[in-house]
Amino acid sequence: MLSLYTSRTPKSRILFEENKNYMPYGVSSNYRYFDPYPIYLTKGKGSRVWDVDGNEYIDFNLGFGVLEVGHANERIIEEVDNAIKEGSILGFEYCKTGKLAKIISQRYKLDMVRFSSTGTEATMHAIRFARAYTKRKKIIKFEGHYHGSHDQLLVNVNPLKPGSKVPSSLGIPEEAIANTIVTDWNDIESFEKVANEDVAAVIMEPVAMNMGLIPTDEEFLKAVFELSKEKGFLVIFDETKTGGKFYSGALGYFNVKPDLVILGKAIAGGLPLSVIGGKREIMELIGPGKVAHGGTFNANPLSVRASIVTLTEILTESSFYYMHRLSEMLERGYREIAEDLGVELSVYRWGPSGSIYFSPKVPRNYKEFISIDFSPWFTYFYTTLAKGVIPMGGFNEEWTVSIKHTEEDIRKHLEAAEEGIRKAKEIKTNMPIDESF
Ligand SMILES: Cc1ncc(COP(=O)(O)O)c(C=O)c1O
């Protein structure tokens, strides 16, 4: 099965052999590596990317959910081009940041916001804000949820043996995770056991998008909000991914008001920008001599201007309607393929994103997710790649549709997927799944 991949990508192999001398695994993020060697891309345009061997792919990974505006969006290029001519970093505050803060506050119903550059930085700061406000230490997170690459939340992201608390990386001392409590997603009883008066906050992906795409039980969500009020801790929505899936993110979709919210990825049209926002009384603790929040590249003019354009001109209500419609076509297509081929495949879609599981039902939490046999998934993945479609970023990821995808792109995706699923029925590709995913 791997030969489908290796025969088309000899230049990626050569680059890997060279790059790995200077970069561990030849990549800048563990999530970009897959066996036997990663793919090296040269450029993107619209719904497409190209690799160093000249292969063209219809891209449904979109920078792990970043590029709903499409690759090299003309309007973003124009805005960033104008912005860079006036300086990429000005040091003191950029005059247009307040405008963006107002746009985001109104759209996501947040009293105040601060900007960082990445989801990792934003979740790291959010838990600090929560601790400062509540004067408590403990943070509850859910197994299988990912909140970026900092120690305190890099716990039970993808353990091979779920259940007991385990850091998701070497180099994380016990002390760093001593105040992190891990519990099961979508499970009220387990949550009740850990929700107490020592807890500063619960942080969650309001729809879990780092173990495929898992539906959120709204009764569970309600119970989390109720318990947080009863016990006096904060609810933090990490909307790094979900924030760009509906016009006002998951908080708008579920019509709830978390205490703190993190946004990232799609909101700046491909430029690095993240947001920590929420209730005024919490946000007002941030400031010199009070709660620390900093970052040299925070709200740099390029990201700010790209984000204003993204949110006001590109990711409008009608764009979401379009992306959701195409995504629904994909969902329907996958269900039909499964039925036609008689494969036990389950599908879940939420807005422009969706995922498939080679399992009769969509998992409810990480324990169910990791008990799935992923070997058919890898056959499907390498087959679709060879047919010029990147269906999603990995077995624990999801597809995303951009405003630049067309119905023809969806048809081609489904054609490739059908071939991949047919092969997956016959051949299993055993790939090592390790905790670095
Ligand atoms: C839910 C969630 N939070 C945080 C992050 C980290 O964001 P970044 O990679 O921008 O640091 C990610 C990245 O995928 C994510 O999916």
PDBQT file of the ligand as one rigid body, heavy atoms in Angstrom, charges set to zero:
ROOT
HETATM    1  C1  LIG A 501      -8.392  22.613  20.017  1.00  0.00    +0.000 C 
HETATM    2  C2  LIG A 501      -6.987  23.095  19.834  1.00  0.00    +0.000 A 
HETATM    3  N1  LIG A 501      -6.434  23.900  20.751  1.00  0.00    +0.000 NA
HETATM    4  C3  LIG A 501      -5.179  24.360  20.622  1.00  0.00    +0.000 A 
HETATM    5  C4  LIG A 501      -4.414  24.011  19.542  1.00  0.00    +0.000 A 
HETATM    6  C5  LIG A 501      -3.007  24.527  19.403  1.00  0.00    +0.000 C 
HETATM    7  O1  LIG A 501      -3.002  25.515  18.464  1.00  0.00    +0.000 OA
HETATM    8  P1  LIG A 501      -1.602  25.951  17.785  1.00  0.00    +0.000 P 
HETATM    9  O2  LIG A 501      -1.155  24.794  16.974  1.00  0.00    +0.000 OA
HETATM   10  O3  LIG A 501      -1.965  27.160  16.988  1.00  0.00    +0.000 OA
HETATM   11  O4  LIG A 501      -0.669  26.264  18.903  1.00  0.00    +0.000 OA
HETATM   12  C6  LIG A 501      -4.943  23.175  18.552  1.00  0.00    +0.000 A 
HETATM   13  C7  LIG A 501      -4.152  22.778  17.373  1.00  0.00    +0.000 C 
HETATM   14  O5  LIG A 501      -4.516  21.970  16.576  1.00  0.00    +0.000 OA
HETATM   15  C8  LIG A 501      -6.262  22.690  18.708  1.00  0.00    +0.000 A 
HETATM   16  O6  LIG A 501      -6.817  21.858  17.804  1.00  0.00    +0.000 OA
ENDROOT
TORSDOF 0
